[in-house]
Amino acid sequence: MRSVVYQAHIWLGIVIALPVLAWTTSGLLYAWPRAVEGGKIETVDRARVLVSAPEAMRRVNEYAGRELPTTALTLLMRDGRPVYQAVGGMGADSLLIDAETGAVIKTPPPGLLTRYFRQAHFYYFAGSWQVPLLVLMSLLATLSALSGIYLNVKLWRRRKAKRSNVLAGA
């Protein structure tokens, strides 16, 4: 039995180590200043904000030619300019609205490090399987931890029994 648990523990550790490694490296990447786009926070210069939030939403819908399912509208500084970012869904697609001029542009695609951060840290690559994948990985990690605890308890008992036998024979 112990051999089967030992083998399962080894394989579970390997399977779980890969996503955990991706998650940790992406988290470390986010801690580096300017490695991930949006990692630097600037104070919005309110005097330069000439377009209101409702006007920004109107311009986004006008740009798209239809009513967009916007889930967030954020005012932020980007490249030294105040802009609104209109986000739909899980943040995959967004539009930028210049808060001074009202010009609307598609958000430029993120760089390589930002894409890695989003995919590895939030499991965006999994799409609709994101939550089931996270639950599965959590269950596998739990099994790995429990099998490790089982193996350690068995090892401690064996060592204790061996010590008892040595002391009894002395």
C-alpha contacts under 8 A as a table, 3 or more apart, distances in Angstrom:
res1	aa1	res2	aa2	distance
1	M	4	V	5.31
1	M	5	V	6.35
2	R	5	V	5.11
2	R	6	Y	5.95
2	R	151	L	7.17
3	S	6	Y	4.97
3	S	7	Q	6.18
4	V	7	Q	5.21
4	V	8	A	6.11
5	V	8	A	5.02
5	V	9	H	5.94
5	V	147	S	6.24
5	V	151	L	7.53
6	Y	9	H	5.06
6	Y	10	I	6.28
6	Y	147	S	7.44
6	Y	151	L	7.07
7	Q	10	I	5.15
7	Q	11	W	6.28
8	A	11	W	5.22
8	A	12	L	5.91
8	A	144	S	7.76
8	A	147	S	7.74
9	H	12	L	5.16
9	H	13	G	6.01
9	H	143	L	7.87
9	H	144	S	5.31
9	H	147	S	5.72
9	H	148	G	6.48
10	I	13	G	5.16
10	I	14	I	6.39
11	W	14	I	5.09
11	W	15	V	6.18
12	L	15	V	5.09
12	L	16	I	5.95
12	L	140	L	6.54
12	L	141	A	7.23
12	L	143	L	7.59
12	L	144	S	5.52
13	G	16	I	5.22
13	G	17	A	5.79
13	G	141	A	7.62
13	G	144	S	6.17
14	I	17	A	5.11
14	I	18	L	6.79
15	V	18	L	6.04
15	V	19	P	7.77
16	I	19	P	5.99
16	I	20	V	6.31
16	I	137	M	6.71
16	I	140	L	6.93
16	I	141	A	6.15
17	A	20	V	5.11
17	A	21	L	5.83
18	L	21	L	5.14
18	L	22	A	6.35
19	P	22	A	5.03
19	P	23	W	6.04
19	P	120	A	7.74
20	V	23	W	4.99
20	V	24	T	6.06
21	L	24	T	5.21
21	L	25	T	6.06
22	A	25	T	5.30
22	A	26	S	6.05
22	A	120	A	5.52
22	A	121	H	7.17
23	W	26	S	5.27
23	W	27	G	6.19
23	W	120	A	5.52
23	W	121	H	4.86
24	T	27	G	4.97
24	T	28	L	6.15
24	T	121	H	7.80
25	T	28	L	5.02
25	T	29	L	6.05
26	S	29	L	4.91
26	S	30	Y	6.32
26	S	116	Y	6.97
26	S	117	F	4.79
26	S	118	R	7.95
26	S	120	A	6.18
26	S	121	H	5.69
27	G	30	Y	5.16
27	G	31	A	6.58
27	G	117	F	7.33
27	G	121	H	6.75
28	L	31	A	5.10
28	L	32	W	6.86
29	L	32	W	5.47
29	L	35	A	6.50
29	L	36	V	7.14
29	L	113	L	7.80
29	L	117	F	7.10
30	Y	33	P	7.46
30	Y	35	A	6.66
30	Y	36	V	5.85
30	Y	39	G	7.03
30	Y	117	F	7.15
32	W	35	A	5.59
32	W	36	V	7.73
33	P	36	V	7.56
33	P	39	G	6.26
33	P	40	K	6.75
34	R	37	E	6.26
34	R	38	G	7.40
34	R	39	G	5.36
34	R	40	K	6.09
35	A	39	G	7.11
35	A	113	L	6.66
35	A	114	T	7.39
36	V	39	G	5.44
36	V	113	L	6.09
36	V	114	T	4.74
36	V	117	F	7.35
37	E	40	K	7.64
37	E	110	P	7.18
37	E	111	G	7.63
37	E	114	T	6.08
38	G	41	I	7.02
41	I	77	M	7.81
42	E	76	L	7.53
42	E	77	M	5.99
43	T	76	L	7.77
43	T	77	M	7.07
44	V	75	L	7.63
44	V	76	L	6.04
44	V	77	M	5.73
44	V	82	P	6.28
45	D	48	R	5.68
45	D	49	V	7.10
45	D	82	P	6.95
46	R	49	V	5.22
47	A	50	L	7.64
48	R	82	P	6.99
48	R	99	A	7.36
48	R	100	E	6.01
49	V	52	S	7.55
49	V	82	P	6.53
49	V	99	A	5.03
49	V	100	E	5.40
50	L	99	A	5.83
50	L	100	E	4.93
50	L	101	T	7.34
51	V	55	E	6.21
51	V	56	A	6.45
51	V	98	D	7.97
51	V	99	A	5.02
51	V	100	E	6.08
51	V	101	T	7.21
51	V	102	G	6.19
52	S	55	E	5.16
52	S	56	A	6.15
52	S	99	A	7.61
53	A	56	A	4.97
53	A	57	M	6.29
53	A	73	L	7.72
53	A	84	Y	7.79
54	P	57	M	5.10
54	P	58	R	6.23
55	E	58	R	4.99
55	E	59	R	6.20
56	A	59	R	5.12
56	A	60	V	6.24
56	A	84	Y	7.21
56	A	97	I	6.30
56	A	99	A	7.71
56	A	102	G	6.72
57	M	60	V	5.05
57	M	61	N	6.32
57	M	86	A	7.68
58	R	61	N	5.27
58	R	62	E	6.12
59	R	62	E	4.89
59	R	63	Y	5.96
59	R	97	I	7.87
59	R	102	G	7.24
59	R	104	V	7.11
60	V	63	Y	5.03
60	V	64	A	6.24
60	V	68	L	7.71
60	V	86	A	7.72
60	V	95	L	7.31
60	V	97	I	7.44
60	V	104	V	6.69
61	N	64	A	5.09
61	N	65	G	5.85
61	N	66	R	5.34
61	N	67	E	5.11
61	N	68	L	5.92
62	E	65	G	4.96
62	E	66	R	6.64
63	Y	104	V	6.94
64	A	67	E	7.57
64	A	68	L	7.37
68	L	88	G	7.63
69	P	88	G	5.78
69	P	89	G	7.49
70	T	73	L	7.37
70	T	86	A	6.30
70	T	87	V	5.51
70	T	88	G	4.40
70	T	89	G	7.22
71	T	86	A	7.66
71	T	87	V	5.81
71	T	88	G	5.07
71	T	89	G	6.25
72	A	85	Q	7.81
72	A	86	A	5.83
72	A	87	V	5.13
72	A	88	G	6.86
73	L	84	Y	6.37
73	L	85	Q	5.54
73	L	86	A	4.53
73	L	87	V	6.34
74	T	84	Y	5.31
74	T	85	Q	5.13
74	T	86	A	6.63
75	L	82	P	6.95
75	L	83	V	5.74
75	L	84	Y	4.38
75	L	85	Q	6.44
76	L	82	P	5.70
76	L	83	V	5.56
76	L	84	Y	6.25
76	L	85	Q	7.52
77	M	80	G	5.81
77	M	81	R	5.28
77	M	82	P	4.47
77	M	83	V	6.00
78	R	81	R	5.32
78	R	82	P	6.35
78	R	83	V	6.60
81	R	98	D	7.53
81	R	99	A	7.93
82	P	98	D	6.44
82	P	99	A	5.41
82	P	100	E	7.05
83	V	96	L	6.28
83	V	97	I	5.42
83	V	98	D	4.48
83	V	99	A	4.78
83	V	100	E	7.79
84	Y	96	L	5.66
84	Y	97	I	5.00
84	Y	98	D	6.44
84	Y	99	A	6.28
85	Q	94	S	6.54
85	Q	95	L	5.73
85	Q	96	L	4.67
85	Q	97	I	6.40
86	A	94	S	5.42
86	A	95	L	5.24
86	A	96	L	6.40
86	A	97	I	7.74
87	V	90	M	7.93
87	V	91	G	5.47
87	V	92	A	7.76
87	V	93	D	6.33
87	V	94	S	4.48
87	V	95	L	6.78
88	G	91	G	5.78
88	G	92	A	7.31
88	G	93	D	6.21
88	G	94	S	6.34
89	G	92	A	6.93
89	G	93	D	7.69
91	G	94	S	6.66
93	D	107	T	7.61
94	S	106	K	6.55
94	S	107	T	5.74
95	L	104	V	6.79
95	L	105	I	5.82
95	L	106	K	4.57
95	L	107	T	5.12
96	L	104	V	5.64
96	L	105	I	5.33
96	L	106	K	6.07
96	L	107	T	5.74
97	I	102	G	5.65
97	I	103	A	5.57
97	I	104	V	4.48
97	I	105	I	6.59
98	D	101	T	5.53
98	D	102	G	4.87
98	D	103	A	5.26
98	D	104	V	6.51
99	A	102	G	5.64
110	P	114	T	5.81
110	P	115	R	6.05
111	G	114	T	5.38
111	G	115	R	6.19
112	L	115	R	5.17
112	L	116	Y	6.20
113	L	116	Y	5.09
113	L	117	F	6.13
114	T	117	F	4.99
114	T	118	R	6.24
115	R	118	R	5.26
115	R	119	Q	6.08
116	Y	119	Q	5.22
116	Y	120	A	5.79
116	Y	121	H	7.94
117	F	120	A	5.45
117	F	121	H	5.53
117	F	122	F	7.79
118	R	121	H	5.45
118	R	122	F	5.57
118	R	123	Y	7.14
118	R	124	Y	6.52
119	Q	122	F	5.78
119	Q	123	Y	5.01
119	Q	124	Y	4.79
119	Q	125	F	5.42
120	A	123	Y	5.35
120	A	124	Y	7.43
120	A	125	F	7.81
123	Y	126	A	5.70
123	Y	127	G	7.77
123	Y	130	Q	5.98
124	Y	127	G	5.64
124	Y	130	Q	6.77
125	F	130	Q	7.78
126	A	129	W	5.08
126	A	130	Q	4.82
126	A	133	L	7.50
127	G	130	Q	5.58
128	S	131	V	7.43
129	W	132	P	5.38
129	W	133	L	5.82
130	Q	133	L	5.30
130	Q	134	L	6.27
131	V	134	L	5.10
131	V	135	V	6.17
132	P	135	V	5.05
132	P	136	L	6.05
133	L	136	L	5.05
133	L	137	M	6.13
134	L	137	M	5.14
134	L	138	S	6.11
135	V	138	S	5.03
135	V	139	L	6.21
136	L	139	L	5.11
136	L	140	L	6.21
137	M	140	L	5.06
137	M	141	A	6.05
138	S	141	A	5.06
138	S	142	T	6.15
139	L	142	T	5.00
139	L	143	L	6.24
140	L	143	L	5.04
140	L	144	S	6.14
141	A	144	S	4.99
141	A	145	A	6.18
142	T	145	A	5.12
142	T	146	L	6.11
143	L	146	L	5.09
143	L	147	S	6.00
144	S	147	S	5.22
144	S	148	G	6.17
145	A	148	G	5.07
145	A	149	I	6.25
146	L	149	I	5.04
146	L	150	Y	6.15
147	S	150	Y	4.99
147	S	151	L	6.15
148	G	151	L	5.14
148	G	152	N	6.19
149	I	152	N	5.13
149	I	153	V	6.18
150	Y	153	V	5.23
150	Y	154	K	6.25
151	L	154	K	5.14
151	L	155	L	6.15
152	N	155	L	4.96
152	N	156	W	6.10
153	V	156	W	5.15
153	V	157	R	6.16
154	K	157	R	5.18
154	K	158	R	6.15
155	L	158	R	5.13
155	L	159	R	6.17
156	W	159	R	5.14
156	W	160	K	6.03
157	R	160	K	5.04
157	R	161	A	6.04
158	R	161	A	5.10
158	R	162	K	6.10
159	R	162	K	5.00
159	R	163	R	6.14
160	K	163	R	5.11
160	K	164	S	6.14
161	A	164	S	5.01
161	A	165	N	6.18
162	K	165	N	5.10
162	K	166	V	6.22
163	R	166	V	5.08
163	R	167	L	6.11
164	S	167	L	5.14
164	S	168	A	5.98
165	N	168	A	5.03
165	N	169	G	6.07
166	V	169	G	5.22
166	V	170	A	6.24
167	L	170	A	5.21
